[in-house]
Structure formats: structure tokens, C-alpha cells
């Protein structure tokens, strides 16, 4: 387990606020927010999010505003230099990651290669 301060991953206030809201929900006590990359989508890879009680030995841990964000070592390559954000509008609400290193996205914008 290590700190992500050197990984240069930024998190917006909007994302932090939503993560805190999710983690403070009564059934989510003791969980952390995990961000990872998986195969899928139109372009080959996609970012995903889940709640996880376990902190694995190879996890990198970003501590910010009294929350822990977990990223496995394999996903860090794709997340480094990125921005984790949360958008909520009349049409939908969602977390997303933007990263200029991986700007080759599919038409829907949900996956990259």
C-alpha cells in the first residue's frame, strides 16, 4: 500500500463530495472507493468504480478529505495524469475520468485505447 501523491491524479471537489456522500450512506460504512481500468467498451478499455472494504498489498492509496481512493497497480498506468470528476445534471449523473494521455476515445466517450 502506498500513497498516490506522486501519481499526479487529480480529483475535483464535486467527485470528493459525491464519494463522501456514497461512503457515508449507512450500508457503506467501512468501504473505500476503488477506481480501476478494465477491458470493455467500444475502444478496448474503460474506467470503472466500485466500493471495496479490502486494501490489497499492491493497491495505491490516495488519501484526500478523509476518504481513501484505491487504485490497483495495473490501473495506475492508465490513471496517472488524469482527473476524476463527477457530473450531475438533468440528463444523468456519473463519475468520469479525463486523461490527455488517452484521448483516443470511442464515439460515446465511455472507453479508450
Backbone as CSV, one residue per row, in Angstrom:
resi,resn,N_x,N_y,N_z,CA_x,CA_y,CA_z,C_x,C_y,C_z
1,UNK,0.851,-1.164,0.000,0.000,0.000,0.000,0.895,1.223,0.000
2,UNK,0.678,2.134,-0.930,1.464,3.353,-0.979,0.588,4.537,-1.306
3,UNK,1.148,5.705,-1.154,0.399,6.928,-1.371,0.537,7.374,-2.818
4,UNK,-0.525,7.901,-3.383,-0.531,8.304,-4.776,-0.083,9.739,-5.008
5,UNK,0.501,10.375,-4.035,0.856,11.781,-4.221,1.786,11.969,-5.407
6,UNK,2.582,10.975,-5.746,3.490,11.083,-6.882,2.835,10.658,-8.194
7,UNK,1.649,10.089,-8.142,0.985,9.596,-9.338,0.294,10.704,-10.125
8,UNK,0.147,11.866,-9.532,-0.447,13.020,-10.195,-1.851,12.729,-10.717
9,UNK,-2.693,12.230,-9.847,-4.103,12.036,-10.151,-4.865,13.116,-9.404
10,UNK,-5.646,13.889,-10.119,-6.413,14.967,-9.510,-7.869,14.546,-9.352
11,UNK,-8.479,15.054,-8.302,-9.879,14.749,-8.020,-10.600,16.064,-7.772
12,UNK,-11.700,16.280,-8.471,-12.442,17.522,-8.305,-13.205,17.517,-6.983
13,UNK,-13.548,18.701,-6.520,-14.363,18.825,-5.304,-15.715,18.139,-5.475
14,UNK,-16.252,18.198,-6.672,-17.530,17.554,-6.956,-17.425,16.038,-6.761
15,UNK,-16.339,15.440,-7.228,-16.138,13.997,-7.066,-15.939,13.642,-5.595
16,UNK,-15.153,14.423,-4.892,-14.917,14.168,-3.469,-16.229,14.238,-2.696
17,UNK,-17.025,15.246,-2.984,-18.307,15.408,-2.291,-19.218,14.197,-2.537
18,UNK,-19.274,13.714,-3.775,-20.131,12.574,-4.089,-19.593,11.293,-3.455
19,UNK,-18.278,11.088,-3.494,-17.684,9.905,-2.871,-17.993,9.899,-1.375
20,UNK,-17.830,11.047,-0.716,-18.148,11.138,0.710,-19.610,10.794,0.965
21,UNK,-20.485,11.274,0.112,-21.908,11.001,0.246,-22.185,9.506,0.128
22,UNK,-21.562,8.859,-0.830,-21.745,7.417,-1.031,-21.191,6.644,0.161
23,UNK,-19.993,7.006,0.613,-19.353,6.280,1.714,-20.051,6.513,3.048
24,UNK,-20.711,7.636,3.209,-21.405,7.932,4.453,-22.802,7.324,4.526
25,UNK,-23.264,6.752,3.425,-24.555,6.079,3.429,-24.478,4.910,4.406
26,UNK,-25.524,4.649,5.146,-25.489,3.697,6.277,-24.973,2.312,5.917
27,UNK,-25.236,1.815,4.734,-24.792,0.470,4.361,-23.351,0.438,3.842
28,UNK,-22.721,1.583,3.684,-21.387,1.643,3.093,-20.284,1.965,4.099
29,UNK,-20.590,1.954,5.368,-19.597,2.239,6.393,-18.490,1.182,6.322
30,UNK,-17.245,1.632,6.329,-16.108,0.718,6.277,-15.599,0.438,4.879
31,UNK,-16.273,0.975,3.867,-15.840,0.779,2.487,-14.952,1.932,2.037
32,UNK,-14.183,1.663,0.982,-13.386,2.679,0.308,-13.827,2.727,-1.149
33,UNK,-13.449,3.775,-1.834,-13.816,3.973,-3.234,-12.676,3.460,-4.107
34,UNK,-12.965,2.490,-4.973,-11.944,1.928,-5.850,-12.177,2.381,-7.290
35,UNK,-11.101,2.808,-7.937,-11.116,3.196,-9.346,-10.202,2.215,-10.078
36,UNK,-10.673,1.694,-11.207,-9.851,0.730,-11.939,-10.152,0.768,-13.432
37,UNK,-9.260,0.153,-14.188,-9.407,0.042,-15.634,-9.672,-1.411,-15.954
38,UNK,-10.615,-1.636,-16.846,-10.959,-2.994,-17.256,-11.124,-3.030,-18.775
39,UNK,-11.083,-4.230,-19.340,-11.350,-4.373,-20.767,-12.831,-4.161,-20.996
40,UNK,-13.148,-3.467,-22.074,-14.554,-3.282,-22.403,-14.782,-2.027,-23.202
41,UNK,-16.011,-1.811,-23.555,-16.386,-0.647,-24.336,-16.025,-0.814,-25.796
42,UNK,-16.269,0.221,-26.556,-16.037,0.203,-27.997,-14.556,0.219,-28.361
43,UNK,-13.724,0.828,-27.498,-12.330,1.058,-27.854,-11.330,0.152,-27.147
44,UNK,-11.776,-0.722,-26.283,-10.854,-1.667,-25.684,-10.738,-1.603,-24.176
45,UNK,-10.691,-0.389,-23.592,-10.580,-0.226,-22.150,-11.621,0.767,-21.660
46,UNK,-11.987,0.606,-20.389,-12.880,1.583,-19.794,-12.546,1.726,-18.314
47,UNK,-12.851,2.884,-17.774,-12.679,3.143,-16.353,-13.917,2.647,-15.627
48,UNK,-13.725,2.163,-14.408,-14.861,1.704,-13.626,-14.637,2.057,-12.163
49,UNK,-15.688,1.976,-11.381,-15.673,2.385,-9.978,-16.464,1.372,-9.168
50,UNK,-16.014,1.117,-7.938,-16.733,0.224,-7.045,-16.386,0.576,-5.602
51,UNK,-17.118,-0.004,-4.683,-16.805,0.133,-3.267,-16.096,-1.141,-2.825
52,UNK,-15.092,-0.987,-1.963,-14.283,-2.129,-1.565,-13.830,-1.960,-0.120
53,UNK,-14.022,-2.987,0.692,-13.541,-2.964,2.081,-12.071,-3.339,2.178
54,UNK,-11.582,-4.065,1.173,-10.220,-4.585,1.214,-9.228,-3.626,0.580
55,UNK,-8.104,-3.454,1.242,-6.970,-2.738,0.674,-5.905,-3.787,0.419
56,UNK,-5.614,-4.043,-0.851,-4.665,-5.079,-1.233,-3.233,-4.561,-1.140
57,UNK,-2.289,-5.479,-1.041,-0.881,-5.105,-0.923,-0.382,-4.287,-2.105
58,UNK,-0.902,-4.545,-3.306,-0.441,-3.807,-4.480,-1.284,-2.561,-4.776
59,UNK,-2.212,-2.233,-3.895,-3.026,-1.032,-4.091,-2.236,0.222,-3.779
60,UNK,-2.483,1.224,-4.555,-2.007,2.556,-4.257,-3.182,3.290,-3.640
61,UNK,-2.922,4.071,-2.631,-3.998,4.697,-1.868,-3.853,6.212,-1.943
62,UNK,-4.907,6.851,-2.409,-4.976,8.308,-2.424,-5.836,8.722,-1.250
63,UNK,-5.241,9.455,-0.335,-5.969,9.947,0.837,-6.271,11.424,0.602
64,UNK,-7.557,11.715,0.575,-7.947,13.104,0.349,-9.259,13.382,1.062
65,UNK,-9.288,14.441,1.829,-10.501,14.868,2.522,-11.137,13.740,3.337
66,UNK,-10.311,13.004,4.048,-10.759,11.919,4.934,-11.420,10.752,4.207
67,UNK,-11.090,10.561,2.935,-11.551,9.378,2.207,-10.345,8.674,1.599
68,UNK,-10.490,7.385,1.344,-9.448,6.615,0.677,-9.946,6.220,-0.702
69,UNK,-9.127,6.506,-1.696,-9.408,6.077,-3.062,-8.345,5.050,-3.414
70,UNK,-8.778,3.850,-3.766,-7.882,2.737,-4.045,-7.716,2.555,-5.544
71,UNK,-6.471,2.314,-5.957,-6.174,2.056,-7.367,-5.153,0.926,-7.414
72,UNK,-5.484,-0.139,-8.135,-4.533,-1.237,-8.250,-3.363,-0.813,-9.137
73,UNK,-2.254,-1.477,-8.960,-1.021,-1.110,-9.644,-1.159,-1.146,-11.164
74,UNK,-1.914,-2.112,-11.705,-2.093,-2.212,-13.154,-2.894,-1.042,-13.716
75,UNK,-3.865,-0.562,-12.978,-4.707,0.539,-13.448,-4.009,1.891,-13.339
76,UNK,-3.025,1.988,-12.458,-2.350,3.266,-12.238,-1.755,3.829,-13.519
77,UNK,-1.219,2.968,-14.366,-0.633,3.411,-15.629,-1.631,4.233,-16.452
78,UNK,-2.879,3.801,-16.459,-3.909,4.466,-17.249,-4.520,5.672,-16.530
79,UNK,-4.344,5.743,-15.214,-4.951,6.817,-14.429,-3.990,7.966,-14.146
80,UNK,-2.699,7.681,-14.149,-1.708,8.709,-13.839,-1.829,9.881,-14.806
81,UNK,-1.893,11.075,-14.258,-2.061,12.281,-15.066,-3.511,12.622,-15.343
82,UNK,-4.421,11.823,-14.828,-5.837,12.018,-15.112,-6.563,12.839,-14.060
83,UNK,-7.800,13.098,-14.347,-8.683,13.860,-13.477,-9.950,13.044,-13.244
84,UNK,-10.268,12.788,-11.976,-11.507,12.105,-11.603,-12.537,13.178,-11.288
85,UNK,-13.674,13.123,-11.948,-14.701,14.144,-11.772,-16.060,13.471,-11.617
86,UNK,-17.012,14.257,-11.161,-18.397,13.801,-11.040,-19.289,14.885,-11.606
87,UNK,-20.206,14.469,-12.480,-21.125,15.400,-13.124,-22.549,14.992,-12.793
88,UNK,-23.346,15.966,-12.460,-24.757,15.713,-12.192,-25.554,16.805,-12.884
89,UNK,-26.417,16.390,-13.809,-27.276,17.348,-14.490,-28.651,16.736,-14.704
90,UNK,-29.486,17.404,-15.419,-30.865,16.953,-15.597,-30.944,15.624,-16.356
91,UNK,-29.963,15.333,-17.205,-29.990,14.112,-18.009,-29.414,12.890,-17.306
92,UNK,-28.327,13.090,-16.548,-27.683,11.950,-15.907,-26.661,12.425,-14.878
93,UNK,-26.217,11.492,-14.066,-25.139,11.772,-13.112,-24.151,10.623,-13.192
94,UNK,-22.852,10.960,-13.153,-21.835,9.935,-13.335,-20.451,10.437,-12.952
95,UNK,-19.597,9.488,-12.554,-18.178,9.749,-12.404,-17.536,9.559,-13.762
96,UNK,-16.514,10.343,-14.039,-15.742,10.094,-15.254,-14.304,10.523,-15.037
97,UNK,-13.445,9.994,-15.876,-12.027,10.314,-15.819,-11.616,10.880,-17.162
98,UNK,-10.947,12.003,-17.108,-10.370,12.554,-18.331,-8.857,12.482,-18.186
99,UNK,-8.208,12.107,-19.276,-6.765,11.968,-19.260,-6.251,12.258,-20.665
100,UNK,-5.456,13.302,-20.809,-4.978,13.693,-22.141,-4.031,12.658,-22.742
101,UNK,-3.477,11.773,-21.915,-2.615,10.713,-22.446,-3.420,9.715,-23.273
102,UNK,-4.719,9.608,-22.981,-5.571,8.637,-23.665,-6.780,9.357,-24.244
103,UNK,-6.530,10.194,-25.249,-7.622,10.969,-25.825,-8.254,10.278,-27.030
104,UNK,-7.835,9.066,-27.353,-8.423,8.305,-28.430,-9.605,7.520,-27.864
105,UNK,-10.778,8.135,-27.896,-11.971,7.552,-27.289,-12.965,7.127,-28.358
106,UNK,-13.881,6.272,-27.949,-14.970,5.888,-28.839,-15.960,7.059,-28.965
107,UNK,-16.930,6.913,-29.832,-17.898,7.998,-30.057,-18.713,8.353,-28.832
108,UNK,-19.039,7.363,-28.009,-19.844,7.652,-26.821,-18.990,8.238,-25.694
109,UNK,-17.654,8.154,-25.790,-16.758,8.725,-24.798,-16.578,7.892,-23.561
110,UNK,-17.079,6.667,-23.545,-17.020,5.836,-22.342,-15.840,4.873,-22.320
111,UNK,-15.124,4.719,-23.431,-13.971,3.833,-23.441,-12.838,4.461,-24.243
112,UNK,-11.639,3.878,-24.127,-10.454,4.451,-24.769,-9.511,3.329,-25.173
113,UNK,-8.512,3.688,-25.968,-7.449,2.732,-26.289,-6.118,3.437,-26.307
